[in-house]
């Protein structure tokens, strides 16, 4: 089993990812989706959590050896970033969606210096919009963003285009294609349903369900 499928299997195992093509989920954007991903559930399962953390550290170590600091995306990326930074003995900060409304008014929490090479840690990439907003905040603060690592990505083409336009390299531990392929192998999804699920990813905004 490839690492991507091994990670996907762990997410399915603890129900961090749920497939429901017959009764689609509705996202905040209003999109209908046959899949729901909540990687925060993994935090409650120590052995699966440790596996995901190790995979995350492997990708960081091998793919972004130049990283001098990790930056977690609030809120779901905070724990993963902190665990990876601890394992790799790297400095760590996290980035809020907006500046704090009291105290120092920080949006980036933690100590950093201009010019530092920072790798962003995210739990999930969908359209990429919120993830890339964090990149903008870090760049505005004078640090160099060397890339981003997430646990899961849907693999939307417009997300790939947005990351390319922003000049940000990103890697995910697993992805929608690997997850669906694994679900078919396990008999959880039929070959016919597989094609319909893959169609959703091509145009999620207009997908109405099966």
C-alpha positions in Angstrom: 0.0 0.0 0.0 1.3 3.4 -0.9 1.8 6.0 1.8 -1.1 8.0 0.4 -3.4 5.0 0.7 -2.0 4.1 4.1 -2.9 7.6 5.3 -6.3 7.5 3.7 -7.0 4.1 5.4 -6.2 5.7 8.8 -8.5 8.6 8.1 -11.3 6.2 7.2 -10.6 4.0 10.2 -11.3 6.8 12.7 -14.1 8.3 10.6 -12.2 11.5 10.0 -13.4 11.2 6.4 -16.9 10.1 5.6 -18.3 9.2 2.2 -22.0 9.7 1.6 -22.8 10.0 -2.1 -26.5 9.1 -1.6 -27.0 11.8 1.1 -24.5 14.6 0.2 -23.1 17.0 2.8 -23.6 20.7 2.4 -20.5 22.9 2.8 -20.5 26.4 4.2 -20.1 27.6 0.6 -23.4 25.9 -0.3 -21.7 23.2 -2.4 -23.1 19.7 -2.2 -20.4 17.2 -1.4 -20.2 13.4 -1.2 -17.4 13.6 1.2 -16.7 15.3 4.6 -13.3 15.6 6.1 -12.6 16.4 9.7 -9.0 15.6 10.6 -9.4 16.9 14.1 -11.0 13.6 14.9 -7.6 12.0 14.5 -6.3 13.8 17.6 -8.5 11.6 19.8 -6.8 8.4 18.6 -3.2 8.2 19.9 -1.8 5.5 17.6 -3.4 7.0 14.4 -2.4 10.5 15.6 1.2 9.3 16.0 1.2 7.6 12.5 -0.1 10.8 10.8 2.4 12.9 12.8 5.3 10.7 11.6 4.1 10.8 8.0 3.9 14.6 8.2 7.4 14.8 9.6 8.7 12.6 6.8 7.2 14.8 4.1 8.6 18.0 5.8 12.1 16.5 6.3 12.3 15.1 2.8 10.4 17.7 0.8 11.3 20.9 2.6 14.7 20.5 4.2 15.3 24.3 4.0 12.5 25.1 6.4 13.7 26.9 9.5 10.3 27.2 11.2 6.8 25.8 10.9 3.6 27.8 11.0 0.2 26.2 11.8 -3.0 27.5 10.3 -5.7 28.2 12.9 -7.5 26.4 14.1 -7.2 22.9 12.7 -3.6 23.1 11.7 -2.3 24.4 15.1 -2.0 21.0 16.8 -0.4 19.2 13.8 2.1 22.0 13.3 3.0 22.0 17.0 3.5 18.2 17.0 5.6 18.3 13.9 7.7 21.2 15.1 8.3 19.4 18.4 9.3 16.2 16.6 11.7 18.0 14.2 12.9 20.4 16.9 12.0 23.5 14.8 10.6 26.8 16.0 6.9 27.2 15.7 4.2 29.9 15.2 0.6 29.8 14.3 -1.5 32.2 12.2 -5.0 33.5 13.1 -7.7 34.1 10.5 -7.6 37.8 11.5 -5.7 39.9 14.0 -6.5 39.5 17.7 -9.1 42.1 18.8 -7.4 42.8 22.1 -4.0 42.8 23.7 -1.2 43.1 21.1 -3.5 42.6 18.2 -1.3 39.8 16.9 -2.3 37.7 13.9 0.9 35.6 14.0 1.4 34.1 17.4 5.0 33.3 18.4 8.4 34.6 17.8 9.8 35.0 14.3 12.3 37.1 12.4 12.1 38.7 9.0 13.8 36.5 6.3 13.1 33.2 8.1 12.2 30.3 5.9 8.8 29.1 7.0 6.7 26.1 6.0 3.0 26.3 6.5 1.1 23.3 8.1 -2.5 22.9 7.1 -4.9 20.1 7.9 -7.1 20.3 4.7 -6.9 22.0 1.3 -10.1 22.6 -0.6 -10.2 25.7 -2.8 -6.9 26.9 -1.3 -8.3 30.4 -0.6 -8.0 30.4 3.3 -4.6 28.6 3.1 -3.2 31.1 0.7 -4.5 34.0 2.9 -2.1 32.7 5.6 0.7 32.8 3.1 -0.1 36.4 2.4 0.0 37.3 6.1 3.3 35.6 6.6 4.9 37.3 3.5 3.6 40.6 4.7 5.4 40.0 8.0 8.6 39.6 6.1 9.2 35.9 6.3 9.9 33.6 3.3 7.2 30.9 2.8 8.9 27.8 1.3 5.8 25.8 0.9 2.8 24.2 2.6 2.1 20.6 3.8 -1.5 19.4 4.5 -2.9 16.1 5.6 -5.6 15.9 2.9 -6.4 17.7 -0.3 -9.5 17.3 -2.6 -7.2 18.0 -5.6 -9.4 20.7 -7.2 -7.8 22.1 -10.4 -8.6 25.7 -9.3 -6.7 25.1 -6.1 -3.7 23.9 -8.0 -3.9 27.0 -10.2 -4.2 29.3 -7.2 -1.1 27.8 -5.5 0.8 28.0 -8.8 -0.2 31.7 -9.2 0.9 32.4 -5.7 4.2 30.6 -6.2 3.6 28.2 -3.4 4.6 24.5 -3.6 2.4 22.2 -1.6 2.3 18.6 -0.7 -0.5 16.5 1.0 -0.1 13.2 2.8 -3.2 11.9 1.0 -5.8 13.0 -1.5 -9.3 12.5 -2.8 -8.2 10.1 -5.6 -6.3 7.8 -3.3 -9.2 7.8 -0.8 -11.8 6.9 -3.5 -9.5 4.2 -5.0 -9.0 2.7 -1.5 -12.8 2.7 -0.9 -13.3 0.8 -4.1 -10.7 -1.8 -3.2 -12.4 -2.3 0.2 -15.8 -2.7 -1.4 -17.2 0.4 0.2 -17.8 2.1 -3.1 -18.8 0.4 -6.4 -16.9 1.0 -9.6 -20.0 2.9 -11.0 -20.2 5.2 -8.0 -16.4 5.8 -8.3 -16.9 7.5 -11.6 -19.7 9.7 -10.2 -17.5 10.6 -7.2 -14.7 11.6 -9.5 -17.1 13.7 -11.6 -17.9 15.7 -8.4 -14.3 16.9 -8.1 -14.3 18.3 -11.7 -17.2 20.7 -11.0 -18.1 20.7 -7.3 -20.0 24.0 -7.4 -22.6 22.5 -9.7 -22.7 18.9 -8.5 -26.2 18.0 -7.3 -25.7 14.5 -6.0 -26.3 11.0 -7.4 
